[in-house]
Amino acid sequence: MIFVTRREIFSSSHRIYNPNFSENENERIFGKCSNPNGHGHNYTLEVTVAGEVDPKTGYVIDLKLLKEIIIENVIQKVDHKNLNLDVDFLKGKIPTSENICVGIWNQLIDKIPSGKLYSIKLYETENNYVEYKGKE
């Protein structure tokens, strides 16, 4: 099994809050991430595809094609956007890194033409990341 990973970077803003909570409860649970005016991150996204090497091409997946798939299905939807307001696949969800990661997985799972989507890793900061490998 070979694992092929493509990294992309995007910038987005969001506010972490639950509309069913009071402002005080949101602040207590989410702290400064619940700032009513939001805040932003420069995210790093890693998409990993697993599979066997195709003897005709030497690829599991062509990285140029993987880049195009990620840009079309994820980056164009999230880069320089407000994740609470502008991103269709996050509507009705609290835009935590966990929910963003699962949303990105769902955007890509049926778009990978060779190999199998193995994981989505999303870095919110250089020290914090979330990784999702689908439902098992």
N, C-alpha and C positions, 0 to 999 in steps of 0.2 A: 504494500500500500504506500503510495506517494501522496504527500500533502503539499498543495500549491496555495500560496497566500498572496493576495493583492492588498496593498494598503492605500487608503485614500484619506484625505483630511478635509474637514468641512467646519464651518463656523455657524453656530445657531444660538438663539436665545430661547429661554423658557422660564416658567415659574413653576416651582414644585408646590402644589397645594391641592387640597381636596375641597371642592366647592360645598360639600356637605358639612365641613367643619367650620367653626367660627374662626375669625382672624386670629384670635388668641391661641386657639388649638393648632391652627396651621403653623403659627410662629413657634409654638412649643415643640411640635413634632419635626418640622422641616427647617427651622432656624432661618438663617439668612437666605437660604434657597427659596423661601417663600416671599421674598421681597415683592410687594405689589407691582412694581415696575419691571420685575424680572431681572435676569442676569444672563451672561453668555459664556460659552465655552468654545475653544478650538478643539474639536473632537478628532481623534484618530480612529479610523475604522479598519479592521482587518477581516477580510473574507477568505476563508480557507475551504478549498475543494479537495476532496480525497478521491483517489481512484487508482487504476492501473494505467501504466504508460501504453498509449496506442503505438504499436510498432510501426505504423505507417507515418506518423507525424513526430513521434518521440515526446508528445505532450500528454498530460492528463487533461488539461484544458489550455487553450491558447490564451496567454495572459493579456494580449491585446483585446481579445473578445471578452474576457472576464472584466477588464477595465471598462469597456463600453457598457456591459450589462449593469455594473455597479453604478456608473455615472447616470445612465438613463433611468434606472429604477429606484435609486436612492439619492445620490448626491444632488441631482437637479431638483429633487423634492425638498431637501433639508438645508442645503447650503444658503446661508444668509437669510434664514427664515425664522419665524417665531414658531417653535414646536407646538405650543398650545393652540395656535390659531391657524397656521398656514399648511399643516401637513395632514393630508387626508388619512394616512394610515395610523395616525395618532389621535384622531378625533375621539373624544370621550375617555381618553386615558390620561393618567398623570404621567407627564413626560420625564420619568426617571430614566436613568441609564438602562435599567432592567427592561422597562417597557419599550424603550427605543430599540434596544437590541432585538427583542422578540419581533417588533414591527419590521425591522430590516430583514430579519430571517424570512418573515412571511412575504416580503416584497421579492425575495430572491429565490425561494425554494423551488418554484416551478420554472425558473428561467435558465437554469444551468444545463447546457446541452450535452456535456460530457463530464464524467466523474459524478460525485455527489456532494452537495453542500454539506460541509462537515462542521463548521463553526463560524460564528460571528463574534468578534471581539471588539468592544467599543471602549476606548480610553476617553474618559471625561477630563482627566488631568494626567500628568505624567506618572502619578502615583496610584491612580484609581482606575480600574477597568472592570467591565462585566463581560462574561463570555457565555454564549448560548449555543447549545448543540442540538436543539430541537427536542421534541417530546420523545421520550423513549418508552 
